[in-house]
Amino acid sequence: MIRMSGKFRSSLIIGGQGIRARKLRTVLSMMSLFLGVLAVIAVQAGGQVAEKAMLADIELQQGIDGTETLSLPSHEKTSSVVRETLGGQPGVSVYGGAKATLGEPNVTPLNPGGNSLTGRYGSYSGGSGRYTTVCDASGMCTSKPVEEKQPPKGAAVEVRVTSMLGDLRQFRPFRLVSGEWLDFGSAPSMSPQIVLNTGAAEALKKHQIPAELHIEGAAKNATPRVVGVVDDGQGDYSATAYMRADELQNWMPAEAKKPASGPAASPMAAMYGNSSSGSLTTAYFTPGPTTEILKQTLRARLAAAGADVDGMRSTTVNSKGRMASMLSIMKMIFLGMACLVLLIGVAGILNVGLATVGERVEEFALRRAVGTSRMLLTFIVLAETLLTGLLTAMAAIGAGVLGFQVATVMFSSKLPAIADMSFPWDAGVAGVIAGLAAGLLGGLIPAMRAARIPISTVMRA
């Protein structure tokens, strides 16, 4: 067991007695230091909250840091090869896209293009008409309206369907708002399960939409089962539905057709095709020893099937690394401001310490006369200021924890990422260090002055 030496123990005891004997001055010192320590705690905690909040929406749309993504080529056998190679593999998820209309058949949906129904993003939906993408020989694509007579508007919502082979939430952790997520363990059903994002769910809440799902390219309409609602980071910008790929394929042609060749098709479209065709376009992998083997096997089988594998690109999600420099600059700026506030507290401790030493000149001289060393006198004064800094840090941490809980309750609806976040105790450690550092800086000069008091002072007293 490690014990403090007699000198250190004596200095702490005498320092504690000095704090108890001068309660008002201790409280004044703590008040001047409190805001500085609280500012340091707020900067540290705020930096972690900001990092998590910024990463949350990025993770919902791009994936968790470290996730490996692989772009898949457009080919008539791509989806079948992917299902045979990656189906049932742990740590793998593949997704694609399709267009669908939920509600009355043969009508113009309330949100052509699958965009927002709130009006906030209404200018992107193309009004009541349909738009198509036209690309020139250089690969430049533009959106143009389709010149055709549109059916009347009806009780229908256009959704952008994301079909999945394997659970996508292991890479993009969508927040479950209500209901449940898709069940990938059961057999595929002819009545497909769908999970809506908040934008699509809001549309169904405001309008009476029949339970009929028309998937673009399908000959018949399906009767879906809406099993849940998730926050996928898109907010009200897009109406999106999530489905199992095997249940989607029950209602789709077996494979997507290749894009038309010629000047109207861009090089990118020729390689990857239309993301709304229902075919699988992107694969997510958890890093591990089998990942490269799966990638090589998939590449070889696609090449054998005749797909152009030269355009298959593998990337690793590194959102935190890209944001690290920006977050560091922000934290350094606010930490500098917090240190300025902390220096005000240091000045307050220094002021009170010098006044206290001036009042205790006879006491310190008498201690010197009975054999107290200059070093021990220095420790006695420093012990008082360090204990004051530590008490202030404890009070500031308590205020920080309470403030964090209040802020979580107030802002959790606007920032769901912090709803389940607990107080970052790294910020508490930073507060303790700041309090002790302020006590040391504020007490160093008074301690040195106390150590230089001559023994002869006691004779004049």
Summary of the structure (lengths in Angstrom):
residues: 461
radius of gyration: 33.4
end to end distance: 43.9
largest distance: 109.4
contacts: 1503
relative contact order: 0.19
helix: 50%
strand: 17%
